[in-house]
Amino acid sequence: MALPTDANVDFLVCDAVRQNAEGKLDLAGYFPTAEVRLDPAAKLPVALNLTFVVVLKDGDGAFRPTVRIADPLGKELHAFEVPEFTKLPGQAYVMMMPVERIPIAHSGAYAISFEISGQVYRRNVRIFQ
């Protein structure tokens, strides 16, 4: 088993995603800069639905990741396990993770992390008004 290297992990943030019959991903509401701007008139806290797409380009083995979302103050908002999957060598593996009702009480950098066999892969998503 070889864990994916952080440099070979792509992370996308969007409103929704689906995989079509040809294996392509149809992204809706893609945030290319990992910044989510809320309606300035919205009163915090709000509940936000996002989908995270993680592409593992290297590594191989059977993995069961744990995903965590923390707010800018470090409070854990969501934690869940992804069902076990097998990543084959030489082939990318795509994880699509829709998360509903993320409680947004503060503007700032929300930490999205996933852990595979003790290795933590962390990305920040700036959510602001």
PyMOL commands that set and color helices and strands:
alter all, ss='L'
color gray80, all
select helices_A, chain A and resi 6-8
alter helices_A, ss='H'
color red, helices_A
select strands_A, chain A and resi 9-14+16-19+25-28+35-37+46-56+61-63+66-70+76-81+85-87+93-104+108-116+119-128
alter strands_A, ss='S'
color yellow, strands_A
deselect
rebuild
show_as cartoon
